[in-house]
Amino acid sequence: MDAMECLRTRRSIRNFLDKEVPKEVIEDMIDAARLAPTANNVQPWEFIVVTDKAMRKKLADTTDSGKFISDAPVCMVVLCKETKYFLEDGSAATENIMLAARAHGVGTCWVDGDKKPYAGKILDMLKAPSGYKLISLIAAGYPGIEPGPPHGKRDLKEVLHREMY
């Protein structure tokens, strides 16, 4: 799948098949994340791959909008050292994971992040060192339902401005 097709067809998936995602595919997604742009090449990120069902359930139960994490075969967690641009760097890594997943036919959904009141609890559950921030929990697996075309996206002509607003 070419890059533009990947971008145009990526959707948030919250319904997953009970089918394991191969280790090589997971590693390819994380490899894509580490290649994301990063301010001053700081690379503040670390990635935790959670496949244990009990831990995925604990993560899901801790969130307010990610209960489906327990049904996904994989939850990838993006953490960043608290640096000046940790949120930008970690968000770029998160997007790379989701696009690499789509290229492999794996569906994802970005759940939560640093602004949630329970972010620290999630970091503690995962035994993350101090000084790290939660960027994302990414539920991943083969889609149980193939989503249709995007809805609610603004047209290009509505968002594109030339030279100035």
C-alpha positions as a Python dict, from the first residue, in 0.01 Angstrom:
ca = {
    (1, 'M'): (0, 0, 0),
    (2, 'D'): (146, 339, -89),
    (3, 'A'): (175, 618, 167),
    (4, 'M'): (-122, 826, 45),
    (5, 'E'): (-350, 521, 37),
    (6, 'C'): (-240, 440, 391),
    (7, 'L'): (-318, 794, 507),
    (8, 'R'): (-653, 805, 333),
    (9, 'T'): (-775, 469, 461),
    (10, 'R'): (-652, 473, 823),
    (11, 'R'): (-942, 471, 1071),
    (12, 'S'): (-979, 432, 1446),
    (13, 'I'): (-1064, 68, 1512),
    (14, 'R'): (-1233, -38, 1834),
    (15, 'N'): (-1348, -387, 1737),
    (16, 'F'): (-1084, -656, 1690),
    (17, 'L'): (-1066, -1016, 1578),
    (18, 'D'): (-935, -1270, 1826),
    (19, 'K'): (-621, -1315, 1616),
    (20, 'E'): (-262, -1270, 1727),
    (21, 'V'): (-53, -998, 1564),
    (22, 'P'): (283, -1152, 1464),
    (23, 'K'): (587, -1039, 1661),
    (24, 'E'): (756, -923, 1338),
    (25, 'V'): (462, -694, 1256),
    (26, 'I'): (466, -544, 1606),
    (27, 'E'): (841, -487, 1580),
    (28, 'D'): (794, -320, 1241),
    (29, 'M'): (539, -80, 1394),
    (30, 'I'): (778, 9, 1676),
    (31, 'D'): (1061, 45, 1427),
    (32, 'A'): (848, 296, 1235),
    (33, 'A'): (789, 484, 1561),
    (34, 'R'): (1159, 520, 1638),
    (35, 'L'): (1206, 671, 1289),
    (36, 'A'): (964, 957, 1363),
    (37, 'P'): (1087, 1314, 1350),
    (38, 'T'): (1214, 1444, 1683),
    (39, 'A'): (1320, 1793, 1792),
    (40, 'N'): (1700, 1820, 1802),
    (41, 'N'): (1716, 1441, 1754),
    (42, 'V'): (1648, 1395, 2127),
    (43, 'Q'): (1445, 1075, 2070),
    (44, 'P'): (1281, 1088, 2416),
    (45, 'W'): (1059, 789, 2351),
    (46, 'E'): (1029, 440, 2491),
    (47, 'F'): (773, 181, 2385),
    (48, 'I'): (603, -90, 2588),
    (49, 'V'): (421, -369, 2406),
    (50, 'V'): (151, -530, 2619),
    (51, 'T'): (9, -860, 2498),
    (52, 'D'): (-76, -1011, 2837),
    (53, 'K'): (-457, -1024, 2860),
    (54, 'A'): (-469, -951, 3234),
    (55, 'M'): (-252, -640, 3195),
    (56, 'R'): (-454, -519, 2894),
    (57, 'K'): (-768, -557, 3108),
    (58, 'K'): (-608, -353, 3388),
    (59, 'L'): (-511, -81, 3141),
    (60, 'A'): (-859, -84, 2986),
    (61, 'D'): (-1027, -63, 3326),
    (62, 'T'): (-812, 234, 3422),
    (63, 'T'): (-913, 441, 3119),
    (64, 'D'): (-1237, 628, 3070),
    (65, 'S'): (-1250, 580, 2693),
    (66, 'G'): (-1045, 270, 2615),
    (67, 'K'): (-1242, -23, 2749),
    (68, 'F'): (-1186, -201, 2412),
    (69, 'I'): (-812, -229, 2491),
    (70, 'S'): (-891, -553, 2672),
    (71, 'D'): (-1029, -698, 2345),
    (72, 'A'): (-731, -592, 2133),
    (73, 'P'): (-453, -851, 2104),
    (74, 'V'): (-192, -577, 2157),
    (75, 'C'): (-164, -249, 2339),
    (76, 'M'): (139, -40, 2254),
    (77, 'V'): (229, 229, 2505),
    (78, 'V'): (430, 533, 2402),
    (79, 'L'): (621, 708, 2680),
    (80, 'C'): (854, 1005, 2655),
    (81, 'K'): (1110, 1156, 2887),
    (82, 'E'): (986, 1493, 2999),
    (83, 'T'): (1176, 1710, 2754),
    (84, 'K'): (1083, 2044, 2598),
    (85, 'Y'): (910, 1879, 2299),
    (86, 'F'): (807, 1543, 2449),
    (87, 'L'): (445, 1576, 2338),
    (88, 'E'): (529, 1662, 1977),
    (89, 'D'): (793, 1389, 1952),
    (90, 'G'): (573, 1125, 2113),
    (91, 'S'): (275, 1220, 1899),
    (92, 'A'): (482, 1181, 1582),
    (93, 'A'): (596, 837, 1701),
    (94, 'T'): (235, 742, 1780),
    (95, 'E'): (117, 840, 1432),
    (96, 'N'): (399, 640, 1274),
    (97, 'I'): (287, 333, 1469),
    (98, 'M'): (-70, 373, 1347),
    (99, 'L'): (32, 422, 984),
    (100, 'A'): (272, 125, 990),
    (101, 'A'): (-8, -81, 1142),
    (102, 'R'): (-244, 19, 861),
    (103, 'A'): (17, -77, 603),
    (104, 'H'): (19, -426, 761),
    (105, 'G'): (-361, -451, 770),
    (106, 'V'): (-369, -398, 1147),
    (107, 'G'): (-623, -159, 1296),
    (108, 'T'): (-542, 82, 1578),
    (109, 'C'): (-700, 337, 1805),
    (110, 'W'): (-512, 605, 1997),
    (111, 'V'): (-634, 615, 2355),
    (112, 'D'): (-550, 865, 2626),
    (113, 'G'): (-231, 1046, 2705),
    (114, 'D'): (-58, 1277, 2950),
    (115, 'K'): (-357, 1502, 3017),
    (116, 'K'): (-571, 1226, 3169),
    (117, 'P'): (-584, 1234, 3550),
    (118, 'Y'): (-493, 864, 3564),
    (119, 'A'): (-185, 888, 3339),
    (120, 'G'): (43, 853, 3642),
    (121, 'K'): (-143, 542, 3755),
    (122, 'I'): (-86, 382, 3413),
    (123, 'L'): (285, 469, 3430),
    (124, 'D'): (302, 311, 3775),
    (125, 'M'): (123, -4, 3656),
    (126, 'L'): (380, -39, 3379),
    (127, 'K'): (670, 34, 3615),
    (128, 'A'): (789, 326, 3404),
    (129, 'P'): (1084, 518, 3549),
    (130, 'S'): (1020, 862, 3695),
    (131, 'G'): (1056, 1153, 3457),
    (132, 'Y'): (845, 992, 3183),
    (133, 'K'): (509, 1106, 3047),
    (134, 'L'): (235, 894, 2893),
    (135, 'I'): (178, 992, 2531),
    (136, 'S'): (-57, 719, 2416),
    (137, 'L'): (-205, 379, 2462),
    (138, 'I'): (-259, 228, 2118),
    (139, 'A'): (-501, -62, 2093),
    (140, 'A'): (-402, -277, 1795),
    (141, 'G'): (-527, -586, 1618),
    (142, 'Y'): (-691, -712, 1304),
    (143, 'P'): (-1017, -522, 1250),
    (144, 'G'): (-1336, -705, 1340),
    (145, 'I'): (-1530, -460, 1125),
    (146, 'E'): (-1389, -288, 819),
    (147, 'P'): (-1477, 80, 857),
    (148, 'G'): (-1627, 281, 577),
    (149, 'P'): (-1508, 609, 437),
    (150, 'P'): (-1428, 888, 680),
    (151, 'H'): (-1710, 1106, 792),
    (152, 'G'): (-1692, 1448, 942),
    (153, 'K'): (-1358, 1542, 786),
    (154, 'R'): (-1352, 1897, 662),
    (155, 'D'): (-1288, 1946, 291),
    (156, 'L'): (-941, 2052, 182),
    (157, 'K'): (-1077, 2384, 50),
    (158, 'E'): (-1206, 2461, 401),
    (159, 'V'): (-871, 2417, 574),
    (160, 'L'): (-614, 2522, 313),
    (161, 'H'): (-500, 2885, 317),
    (162, 'R'): (-231, 3031, 94),
    (163, 'E'): (24, 3284, 209),
    (164, 'M'): (-184, 3387, 513),
    (165, 'Y'): (-514, 3304, 681),
}
